[in-house]
Amino acid sequence: MVSQPSVKPTSTTNIKMTDSAGAKMNAATIAEPFSLARGSQARGFAGSRPKKYAEWTGKACARDGIRYELREVPKDELLEALEKANKDSDVHGILVYYPCFGAFPSFFGGTMDDFLRDSISIKKDVEGLCQLYRGNLYRNIRYVDDERTQKCVLFCTPLAIVKILEHLGVYDKTKPTGNHLSGVNITAINRSDIVGRPLAAMLANDGADVYSADIDSLYLFRRGKLIPSEETQETACKKSRVIITGVPVKSYKLPLEWVSENTVIINVASFKNVDEAELL
């Protein structure tokens, strides 16, 4: 099981619903091989009250040697500030702490927050939220250019889950790219725009059949297609090698009778969606 609290995730694999306990590891072990180039600068723009997130970002950047600067900008000046940061050669990455305008509409269609996301240069969009990166993800386009020299930026939490699954051996690297998860069933109990939906796309792009569950529906993601499914959350979980939970409700717990032997569980919610004491 991989359990991700709000700050420090842990992971467990080889879960057995028999007499033997599951195994648990610190996710820092998985993250250890990854490193970042020193000397980069990221700039964060705050339009409302995201101080706690900004503090976490600043601490994380400091640990990785990234110069981080937070700018609190009035909402009506955000677009201008983004345009300046796009042109500033000393800025290598831009973060915006949403929501800024909430559901307030943009003159150009969609919401104003959507417009802000699409206003960040693709060279500085470190979260992969702009339309180009989102569209490429759902179309399984992995590079920005035809020469395949620059990979698309992916959503950070779904990408972290991919790295966890690679570390746990769920990905079969002996198969061609795009088929590393061929034959693997995965259930994701979350279909948010930031985590569940892009995660399902990433896993499906690598060949998995992904059952995407929300509060009142369940669909099958399969290589860019969203297919209605007659499975229930229970039947989908029971046939899945991987179950990913991201339910933002304190009372929710994944029923352990839904978990088959040797299942990998990953929790990305800030609440404990899995009863670790009973499971382990």
Sequence and secondary structure as in RCSB ss.txt:
>XXXX:A:sequence
MVSQPSVKPTSTTNIKMTDSAGAKMNAATIAEPFSLARGSQARGFAGSRPKKYAEWTGKACARDGIRYELREVPK
DELLEALEKANKDSDVHGILVYYPCFGAFPSFFGGTMDDFLRDSISIKKDVEGLCQLYRGNLYRNIRYVDDERTQ
KCVLFCTPLAIVKILEHLGVYDKTKPTGNHLSGVNITAINRSDIVGRPLAAMLANDGADVYSADIDSLYLFRRGK
LIPSEETQETACKKSRVIITGVPVKSYKLPLEWVSENTVIINVASFKNVDEAELL
>XXXX:A:secstr
 EE  SS  EE   B SSSS    EEHHHHHTT    TT EEEEEESSS HHHHHHHHHHHHHTT EEEEEE  G
GGHHHHHHHHHH TT  EEEEES SSTT B TTSSBHHHHHHHHS TTTBTT  SHHHHHHHHTT  BSSTT  S
B    HHHHHHHHHHHHTT S TTS TT TTTT EEEEE   TTTHHHHHHHHHHTT EEEEE SS EEEEETTE
EEE    HHHHHHT SEEEE    TT    GGG  TTBEEEE SSS  S HHHH 
